[in-house]
Amino acid sequence: MSMTDEVCSHVVAADFSTLDDFTIARVKTRVLDSIGVIAAGVHAPMCDELYDLLLSYGTTPQSSAFFRQKAIDTPSAAMINSFSMRSYDFEAIEAENPGKKSSAAHISGTTVPTALACAERAKASGREFITALALGDDIAARLGAASGFDVYGGWDNTNTINGLGATVIASKLAGLSEVQLNNALGIDLNMLGGSMDNINFKTLSFKLPMALASRNAIFSADFAARGMTATHDAFGGKKGYFFLFCGDAQKPEILVQDLGKIFYGDVVIKPWSACRATHPSIDACMQIVEAHDIDPEAVEKVVIHATPRTAAGFVGQPWEIGEEPQVSGAFSIIYTAAVAIATKAVRPESMNREAMEDPALKRLIDKIEIAPTLAPDEYQTAEVDIVMADGTQYHARCDVPKGDIYKSAMTDEEVLDKFYKNIEFSQTLSREDADRVVETVARLEELDDITELTKFMQ
């Protein structure tokens, strides 16, 4: 039996009773966080343009394009909701690996929109929705752990592991057989890809791989359901996923190790709307400004200590607003550190040209430098030195940035606060409807039809 056969057998046989309480609770947290993040990004740069483009092709009303008062075809609904969710780099991240470790990934930004769109089309129950999402998240996370992915390697795994995991979700909710699921994964293999140059050049196309993964996964499941055939071993075939995308660091055995016994997924709920590589320095800055009443205008110098690789990477570059301010801000250690010092938060409100051109913030940015002084293995670590005009010096170190459910978890209250702030920022829902979303997600497994939830986002 190939790895793909083993995965397909497991996915088709699994039902809600397969899942443990911890897995179910994690799914609910990711779903609530995702809804808030989609809301925050619904009208972010190029989201309305993508929505209009999808409408121009003609659509069959099947699933909700969230917060747009319209149902469109399911692949397009998943795509626009995923694109919106990626907007402020605020979605859940980090694929869980064995031993409560993690690797770089942004799984939920594809899997949650795919699951919501497909479940709405199928009028699936809450239990069916949770089961499909948990299965797809698990496969995507296992692929992330097994691939040996390196963010500086060139390819973007938000349309590789995400696409295959989302294909599991779409296929499960469509009721595909083992053979059909195998074919769906093979079909999706033909549409995997993505380049990290989207981020290196600070372009809005960084949002596309994740969104395309949603659309392509649903297409793959739908075509397989109609009899389309494809490679029989999308994962381990001679020219399968591991051969095409993974180098010497791959560990394919992780894909099926303890399959059905442990369910992996994203392990970080982000507290800040910026690339995770900026979070250690943000958190170190936050330690200082929360402990001391610092006047940003009285700051003389800020030194951020990072690893040489981080300092030379896409988040460590000299600050400039660039052609796409939203992207430049989210992927800049210097800018996010300045915002943290000035506002004690890093949220979507600061990811725009007007905020970036604030004279006081610009003066603070000019005083910040990055020093490549940390050991190479401290990639999730940062140290910050702030020197004031009167000579006072402050120092802080972040060993584990906030958000990892095992190492430095956000509290339930902090997750809820993030959700409500995103809803308030987006002005998409009243407080009463936002409360109803929270209550409905809390009892997801009791829903007879997932539209009991999605109706609030229409």
N, C-alpha and C positions, 0 to 999 in steps of 0.2 A: 504493500500500500504506500503510495507516495504521500508526501507531506500535505499536498493539496487535497488528496482523497481523505486523509485523516481529519483535516480541518472541516471539510464539507460534511462528513459523517457527524462530527461533533455539533456543528451549527444546526443542521436539520433536526437532529434528535433533541436538542436542548429546549427546555421550556422554563417558565418562571420559577418552578421548584428547583431548578439547577442552581439558582443564584442564592448567595448568602446575604444576610442582613447588611453587612458592611458594604458589599458591592452595590446593593440597592440604594443605600443611603448616599454613596458617592455619586451614583447616577443622578439622583435628585439634585444634589448640590451643583453638579455640572450643568444640568438643565436650567435651573434657576439663574445661575451666573450667566449662562449663554443668552437667555432671553434679555437680560439687562444689557449685555454687551451689544446684541443685535440692535436693540432700541437706541443705544448711544450712537451707533454708527449708521443708522438708517439713511440719513441725509448727508453723510460725510462725502468728501470729494469723489466724484465719478459714480456714486451709488445711484443717483437719479438718472444719470446718463445710461448706465447699464440697464436699469429697469426699463427705460424708454426703448432701448435697443431690443430687449427681449420682447416687449409688447409689439414692436414693429414687425416681428416675424409671424404674429398671429398665435394666439394661445387658446387652449382648452381649459376652462376653469376647473382645476382639480385640487390645488393646495394654495394656502395663503402666502402671498408676498407680504410679510409681516409689516404692520403699521402703515399699510398703503390702501386699505379698504377695498382690496381686490384679490380674487383668486385667479391664478394663472396655472399653466401646466406644471406638473410636479417637478420635472428637472429644472425648469427656470426658477420656480419658487425656491428650491433648495440652493440654487446658484446665487440668487440675489440676496437671500438671507445669510448665506455663508460669506459673501463679499462684504456685506454690511458688518458682519461680526468681526471680520479681520481688520476693519478700518483703523482702529486705534491701538492695535496690538495689545488688546486687553483680555483676550480669551484665555481659557485654561490651557496649560502647557505641560511639557515634560512627560514623556512616555515612561511608565513604570517598568523597571527591570527587576529580575529576581534579586532578592535580598534587600528590598525597599530602596534600591538605587533607581536612577532615572537617566534618561538620555534626551537630547534636544528633539523636540517634536511639538506640533500644534494640532493635535488630533481633533479635539472637540469642535473646532471651527468648521470642520467638514461633517463630522459624524452626527452632531446634534441637529443641524439644519436638515441633513438627509433623513434622519429618523423622523423628525417632526413632519416633513413634507410627505414622506411615504406613508406614515401612519395616518395622516389626515386623509390622504387619498383612499386608503384601504379601510377607513373608519375602524382602525385597530383599537383594542382596549389598552388601558394603561399598562397592564401586565405584558401584553404583546410588545408594546413600545419599549418598555424598560428592558425586556429580554433581548430584543434586536439590538438596541443601543449598547447594552453591556457586551454582547457578543462581538459587535463590530469594533468597539473601543479596545477590547481585549486583543483581537487579531492585529489591529493597527499598532498597538503598544508593543506587542511581541515582535512584530516586524521592525519597529524602531529599535528595540533592544538588540535584535539579531543582526541588524544591518551594519553595525559599526559606523553609523552616520557621523559625519564631521561637517559642521556648518561652514567650514572654510574649504570643503572639498569641491564645491562647484554646483552640485545638484541640490534641488530643494525637495525635502521629503514631504512637504505639505501636499504634493500631488503624486506621491508614490505610496507610502504606507497609508495615507489618508484615503486614497482612492480605493485601495483593496479592502480596507476596513469598512468603508462606506458601501462597497458592493455587497459585503456580507449583510449589512443592515437592510439595504434595498431588497435583496434576494429573500431574506428571512421574512420581511413584511409582505412580500408578494407570494409567499408560500412555495418557493421553488424547491424542486427535488435536489438530491445530491448531484445528479448529473447536470442539471440545469445550473446549479450554483457553481459547479466546476467550470462550466462554459462561461458563465458570467465573469468569473475571475479572469479567465483567459481573454475575454473580450476587453476587459478593463486594462489588462496588461498592455494593450496596444495604445493606450491613451495616457500613460504615465509620463511625467516629465516635470520640468521647471528648473529655472536657473537662479542662483543666488545673486546674479548680477542685477536682478530687479531691485535688490536692497543696496548692493554696492553703488549703483547709480542713483539711489534714492528716488525710485519711480513708484507710481501707484500700482504698477503691475505686480508688486509684491503680494497684492491681494488676490491675484488671479489663480495661481496654482491651487489654493485651497478651495476656491469657488468652483473651478473647473472639475476638481475631483468629485464634488457633490453631483454636478450635472452628469458627468461621465459614468459615475457609479449607477445612477438610476437608469440611464440609457442601457448600460451593460446588462442589468438585471431584466429590464423589459425586453430586450432583444433575445436574451437567452430563453426567456419564457415563451417566446414565439418560435423557438427551435434553432436559433443560431448556434453554431458550434465554434470551438476555439481550442487552443492548446489545452492538453489534459493535465498539465502540471504547471500552473502559472507561477508557483513559488519556487519549486526546486528543479524545474526542467532544465535541459541543457542550455536553453536560451531564455530561462525564466527570470523572475525578479532578482534572485540572489546573484545570478551570473551578470545580469545587465547593469545593476546599480550598486552592488556591494563589492568591496575590495577584500584585502587580506584580513581585515579586522572583523569580518562577518562571523557570526555564530548561529548558523541556521537551526541548530537543534533547539534553540530557545523557542522557536515558533510552536512546537508541539510539546514542550516540556511541561508536565503537570497540566495539560490542556483539560479544561473542565473542572479542575480542582481549585485553581487560582484565576481570578479575573482582574486583569490589569487595565489601566487607563491613564489619562492625564493625572498627575499628582500635585500640580500647582494651580491654585486659584490666585490670579495675579492681583496684588493690591494697587499696582500702578500701571497706567496706560503707556507702556514703553517696552522695548525689547528687554527680555530677561537679563541680557548681558549688562544692562545699565542698572539693574536693581541692587546689586551689592553696594555700588557707590551712592545710590539714592538712599538706601537704608542707613548707611554710615552718616550721610548728611542729616538724615532725619533724627538719628540719635543725638546729634549735637544741637539742632535747633529745637528739639522738644525738651532738652534738658537745660538750655540756656536761652535767655531773652536776647537773641542776636538781631541787631539792626543790619539788614543787608547792605545799607549804604555805608556802614562803618567797616565792612570787610575789606581787608587789604590784599589778601591772597588766599586762594584755595588750591591745594595740591591733592589730586586724587591718585592714589597708588593702585595700579592694576598689574596684571601679568603682561609681559612683553607682547604676547600674542593678542590679547584683548586690546592693548593700547594701539597696536598696528592694524587692528581689524576694523570692520565697518562702523562700530560704535565709538571708536577712539579717534576718529578723524577730526581735524580742526573744524570748528563750528561755522556753518554758513546756512542761511535759510534755504537757499536753493530754489528750484522751480516747483517743488512740492513740499511746502512747509510741514505738512502733517507727517510725512515720511521722515524728513530731516530731523524733526524733533524727537520722534519716537525711537530713532536709532542713533542718538547722540548722548554719550556720557556727560559731556560738558553742558549741553542744554538742560538735560533732565536734572543734573545736580544743581544748576542755578535755580530752576523752578522749585526744587525741593527746599532749598535754602530760603527762597523768597516767599513761598506760599505754604510750606509744610505739607505739600501733596503734589502728586504728578498725575493729572487727570486730563480727559479730552479737552477741557476748557482752555488748556495752555497750548494745544497743538494746532495753532493757527497763526497766520502772519501778524495779525493785530497784536496778539500777546507777545510774539517774538520781537516786535519792533518797539516795545515799551522801553523808554530810555533808561529807566532804573535797572531793568533786567539786563539790558545790553551792557551797562557798566559793570554789572556783576559777572556776566559771561566773560568779559575781557580779563577778569582777574583769576580765571580758573585755568589750570594746566593739568595734564595727565603725566604721571611719572611711571615708567615701566619697571617698577622695582620689586614686584612680588614674584614669588617662586612660580614656575610654569604650571604646577599642579593646583594652584589656588585660583582656578578660573571662576569660581563662584564667590570669590572673596574680594573685598576692597578695603582700603584704609583711606581716611580723609583727614587732612590737616587744614584747619581754618585759622588764619592769622588776622587779628583785628588791627585797626589803625592805631589803637593805643598800646599795641604789643601783646595783648592777651592772645593765647594760643589754645585751640581746642583740637582734640584728636579723638577719632572713633574708628573702630574696625568692625566690619560685618563678615562673619564667617559663613552664615547661612541666610540668604535673603528671605524675607517674609513670603509665605504662601505655600511652601511644601507641606503636605498633610502629615508627613512623618517627622520632619525636622523642625519646622517653624510655621505651624499651621495658622491660618486666619481663623478666628473664632466664628461661631455661627452668627454672632451679632455683627462682626465685621463683614461677613459675606452678605448679610441682609443690608447693611449700610451701603455697601458698594452697589447692590441691586437698586435700591431706592434712589441713590444719587444718579445712577445712569438713567433711570426713568425720568427723574426731574430734569436732567440735562437735555434729554431728548424731547420732552414735552409730548410724549406719545400717549401716556395713560394718566388718568386721574389717580390720586392716592388710593381711592376706594378700589379701583380696578387693579392697581398694583398689589394691594392687599389680597385681592381675590386670586391673583396669579400665584402669590406665595402660598396661600392656603391650598390651591388646587395642586400645585407641585408636591406639597407635603403629603397628599393622599393619592399620588399618581396611580398606585397599584389598585385603587378602588374604582378608577374610571372605567365605564363601559365603552366609552368612545373618546379618543384623544381630542376630539373637537371641543370637549368640555374645557380644555386648556387653550387650544389654538384660537378659539372664538374671541379671546381677549386681545389677541395680537392682530386681528383683522383690520 
